[in-house]
Amino acid sequence: MNEEGRSRGKSRDPESTKARILDAALTIFSRKGYYDTRLDDIVAAAETSKGSIYFHFPNKERLFLALVDQFSDLLERRVEAAIQAEARGMARVRVALATCLETFGKYRRPAKILLVQAAGLGATFENKRNEVNDRFALLIAGYLQEAVDVGDIAPVDTEVVSYACMGSIYGVVIHWVYTGEPEPDRIMASLLPVLLRSVGFEMEPSG
């Protein structure tokens, strides 16, 4: 099939095109930053047309925000899948926090977009960051309340603690995104016990 035929084949599947645009945007945004990224860069990387991008996203801002939403959805799906096999209580808190850490560690490029590049881009982007933070703080708060209800931990202000947990995760991951240090395994091994200990729960030693 010639190049023109391949292009026509790609354009017949809007969802495939959208996914390709998002993948290309993730690569370009994470490498060049929001302001230095041009839609032409994404067009070239996605092997599509500017019209195809505008069909799915009205402008560069909406494309960037779609990447934030995509990563947030992925993170929530991974957390919810991970806790399914766990009983209500601190087991779910531990797995939820561990999954957050593991996901940020595995997906460095979207983590960079959410935690680093979205900062300082204006009210729209900051509102999106706050929305994501609220979303996951609420998720963690729900699991903490379950742990209180079943008697795994003493009553705590779950809202404050959940925001503190997310802030700690963000702080360490931002440093890792910038520098590559510490390794994700070190973050997991060091930060997770501290977060759990902050609500009076001690992890059992591994091994």
C-alpha positions in Angstrom: 0.0 0.0 0.0 1.4 3.4 -0.9 1.7 6.4 1.5 -1.6 7.9 0.3 -3.4 4.6 0.9 -2.0 4.2 4.4 -3.1 7.8 5.2 -6.6 7.1 4.0 -6.7 3.8 6.0 -5.7 5.6 9.1 -8.2 8.4 8.7 -11.1 5.9 8.5 -10.8 5.1 12.2 -11.4 8.3 14.2 -10.6 6.6 17.6 -7.3 5.2 16.3 -6.4 8.6 14.9 -7.3 10.3 18.2 -5.1 7.8 20.1 -2.3 8.4 17.7 -2.6 12.2 18.2 -2.6 11.8 22.0 0.5 9.5 21.9 2.3 12.0 19.6 1.3 14.9 21.8 2.5 13.2 24.9 5.9 12.7 23.3 6.2 16.2 22.0 4.9 18.0 25.1 7.1 16.0 27.4 10.2 16.7 25.3 9.6 20.4 24.2 7.2 21.7 26.9 3.8 23.3 26.3 4.9 26.7 25.0 7.5 25.4 22.5 5.3 22.7 21.1 3.6 23.6 17.8 0.6 21.7 16.4 2.7 21.1 13.3 5.1 19.1 15.5 2.3 16.9 16.6 0.9 16.5 13.1 4.3 15.2 11.9 4.7 12.9 14.8 1.2 11.5 14.5 1.4 11.2 10.7 -2.0 12.9 10.4 -3.3 16.3 9.3 -4.0 19.5 11.2 -7.6 19.1 10.3 -7.7 15.7 12.1 -6.3 17.3 15.2 -8.9 20.0 15.1 -11.6 17.4 14.6 -10.8 15.9 18.0 -9.4 18.9 19.9 -10.3 22.6 19.2 -6.9 23.9 20.2 -3.5 23.0 21.8 -4.8 23.8 25.3 -7.6 21.2 25.0 -5.2 18.6 23.7 -2.8 19.2 26.6 -5.7 18.9 29.1 -6.9 15.7 27.4 -3.5 14.2 28.2 -4.0 15.1 31.9 -7.4 13.5 31.9 -6.1 10.4 30.1 -3.4 9.9 32.8 -5.8 10.6 35.6 -8.2 8.0 34.2 -5.4 5.5 33.9 -4.3 6.1 37.5 -7.8 5.7 38.8 -8.4 2.5 36.8 -5.1 1.0 38.1 -6.0 1.9 41.7 -9.5 0.5 41.5 -8.3 -2.7 39.8 -5.5 -3.2 42.4 -7.8 -2.9 45.5 -10.4 -5.4 44.2 -8.8 -8.3 45.9 -8.2 -6.5 49.2 -10.5 -6.5 52.2 -11.9 -3.1 53.4 -9.4 -1.4 55.7 -5.7 -0.5 55.6 -5.0 -3.2 53.1 -6.9 -1.0 50.5 -5.1 2.2 51.7 -1.8 0.5 51.3 -2.5 -0.9 47.9 -4.0 2.4 46.7 -1.0 4.4 47.7 1.4 1.8 46.4 -0.4 1.8 43.0 -0.3 5.6 42.8 3.5 5.6 43.5 4.0 2.7 41.1 2.0 4.3 38.3 3.8 7.7 38.6 7.1 5.7 38.5 6.1 3.8 35.4 4.7 6.6 33.4 7.2 9.4 33.7 6.2 11.4 30.7 2.5 11.9 31.7 3.6 12.5 35.3 5.9 15.2 34.0 3.0 16.9 32.1 0.6 16.7 35.1 3.0 17.6 37.9 5.6 19.9 36.3 4.4 21.4 33.0 0.8 22.2 34.0 2.2 24.3 36.9 2.5 27.9 36.0 0.5 27.7 32.7 -2.4 29.8 33.9 -5.7 29.4 35.7 -7.2 26.8 33.3 -4.2 24.4 33.8 -4.0 25.0 37.6 -7.7 24.3 37.9 -7.2 21.0 36.1 -4.3 20.1 38.4 -6.5 20.9 41.4 -9.3 18.8 40.0 -7.0 15.9 39.6 -5.6 16.3 43.1 -9.1 16.6 44.6 -10.1 13.4 42.7 -7.4 11.3 44.1 -7.4 12.8 47.6 -11.1 11.9 47.7 -10.3 8.4 46.6 -7.7 8.0 49.4 -9.9 9.6 51.9 -12.6 7.0 51.2 -10.2 4.1 51.8 -8.9 5.8 55.0 -12.5 6.1 56.3 -13.1 2.4 55.6 -10.0 1.7 57.6 -11.3 3.8 60.5 -14.7 2.1 60.2 -13.3 -1.4 60.5 -11.0 -0.5 63.4 -7.7 -0.8 61.6 -6.7 2.7 62.6 -7.9 5.3 65.1 -10.2 8.1 63.8 -8.3 10.7 61.8 -9.2 13.7 59.7 -9.3 11.7 56.5 -9.6 14.8 54.3 -6.4 16.4 55.7 -4.5 13.2 55.7 -5.4 12.3 52.1 -4.3 15.7 50.8 -1.0 15.3 52.8 -0.5 11.9 51.2 -1.0 13.2 47.7 1.2 16.2 48.5 4.0 13.9 49.7 3.7 11.7 46.6 3.7 14.7 44.2 6.7 16.3 46.0 8.9 13.2 45.6 7.7 12.4 42.1 8.4 15.9 40.9 12.0 15.6 42.1 12.3 12.3 40.3 10.8 13.6 37.1 13.4 16.5 37.1 16.4 14.5 38.1 15.8 10.8 37.7 16.5 10.3 41.4 15.6 8.5 43.6 14.7 5.4 41.7 11.0 4.5 41.8 11.8 1.4 43.8 13.5 3.6 46.5 10.5 5.9 46.5 8.1 3.0 47.1 10.3 1.4 49.8 10.8 4.6 51.7 7.7 6.8 51.2 5.0 4.2 51.5 5.8 3.1 55.1 6.1 6.8 56.2 2.6 7.5 54.8 1.1 4.5 56.5 2.9 5.2 59.8 1.5 8.8 59.7 -2.0 7.3 60.5 -0.7 4.8 63.0 -0.3 1.8 60.8 2.9 -0.2 60.7 3.7 -2.3 57.6 4.8 -5.9 58.3 8.5 -6.4 57.4 8.9 -8.0 53.9 10.6 -11.3 53.6 
